[in-house]
Amino acid sequence: MARKPKQQRSKATVDAIVQATMMAIADHGPAAITARQIAETAGIGVGSLYEYFEDKDAIIHAASVRFVEDTVGMIKPLVPELVKMDIRSAIKLLLFRFREFLEENNQLYLKCARHAFTMDMVVYQEPVNRALMDFFTQYLMHHPELLKLPNIPTVAYFYINGGVFTVVRHLCEDEPMQTFEELAEVFGDVLASYTERKLETL
């Protein structure tokens, strides 16, 4: 039976396994990776994998959870700065920071995110969605005039899900038709224009 790491050395081994799994997913996709690939990248024997994980699915689960935790960890520290900005600036900053995060470590997170669309990632996406919804909520609290807007949950849903997918898709394209700067500009302009028009009619 797999055991939970308690000693510092054991925790370091688990971290190495999870990191190696993310690298394997990035290079081969979740369906093609093997326990041997993970073990070789982590610098341990295959048997050591099963000291901490029941099977390969459990290892992939741990890597997916780590990816989501790191994504949430990128978002949360930005919120206090974002809520002080106008909508255009806030959206642009969030998208650019998301791009920077995805391109870290030779695009490790980006490659994992690309494969995430082929996996059943609903359960893993929820913490990211909550973190982004918390940003929307706090932004509204700092800009109470926006609380008059209709369909706020729908707008938040559209931007959270559409924004994440669009950024990942754009960064995965070899020759995108538009620059990332143009993409971020449009996202900010559309949301700002929507809120301005709606507030004018209230």
Secondary structure, 3 states (H helix, E strand, C coil): CCCCCCCHHHHHHHHHHHHHHHHHHHHHCCCCCCHHHHHHHHCCCHHHHHHHCCCHHHHHHHHHHHHHHHHHHHHHHHHHHHCCCCHHHHHHHHHHHHHHHHCHHHHHHHHHHHHHCCCCCHHHHHHHHHHHHHHHHHHHHHCHHHHHCCCHHHHHHHHHHHHHHHHHHHHHCCCCCCCHHHHHHHHHHHHHHHHHHHHHHC
